[in-house]
Amino acid sequence: MQRRHLLGGGTAAALLTALGASARPAFGQTAPVRIVLGFAAGGSVDGVGRMLAEQIGAGLGRTAIVENRTGAAGRLAIEAVKASAADGDTLLLVPQGPMTLFTHVFKSLKFDPMKDFAPISRVCIGDYALTIGPSVPAKDLAGFRDWLKSAGDRASYGSPGAGTIPHFIGVATARALGVPMTHVPYRGSALAVTDVAGGQIPCMFSPVGDAIEQHRAQRVRIVATAGSTRTPFLDGVPTLKESGIDLDVPLWYGLYAPQAVPAATLDRLRATVVAALGTPASKERLGRLGLVPAPSTAAELTALQQRESAMWGPVVKASGFTPED
């Protein structure tokens, strides 16, 4: 994609003289702002991304688009953003797993979550959920546990991808329930929830928002969430901890740019995001996805990322999970 427009020779020469040959690309030209996601269209990450694209585009007076670059549990998207120009035109919207968990579940990464990206803001918070489909004759987690005991090779679960936080929640839940469950990774949650509703797989772990509409339509049933308190978006759904599984894993989404984007550009992007998330329209749209706006400073996002990354190391090791590739 053409990212910058060429200037006439005299103008270019004057700019190079004023700014120096090492000047970074300018922000705010006519190329679209790209918000890159590592998951397919239709899930909650995609929904948040499209809302942000509209709001950021309006706030900057530019076109902003979503680019769904699926594969490798979101790593391909992250690698693409890392390799993009440090001009603020390419951004990464990501659930916290790749930035806090991936260093503990993949033997080799082509990116360093702390060193290769500049934090802009946390975007929103929510919950992960355990969702069962019509192939499971249960109405709650206790009934699901009873079904698992006799399910045999039918005991499996879907997730948005291998090595994601929902994958790991499934590993921990299966261990707590004392029943082996086969993991079935998808490229995002949209296809997984379709297969749960259709009976191809019995259950899935995902953000609440990826299953909430199917739950409300009674095609699937969310039987537990993984946060410390019950989600305000679902009546009567307990937490895993209430149900005897000692897990407390909150969900958040963050917005990042490649490292070396100028501070002034990051500040402008952050101000645009914070303003967008403060509108009633954003609150309503995120609420439909089971999410709550939760902007932050760059320092707050960095501290959150560091704290959770430090937490995941011993948890993954204690679970017996074997790091992949």
Disulfide bonds with the S-S distance in Angstrom:
none
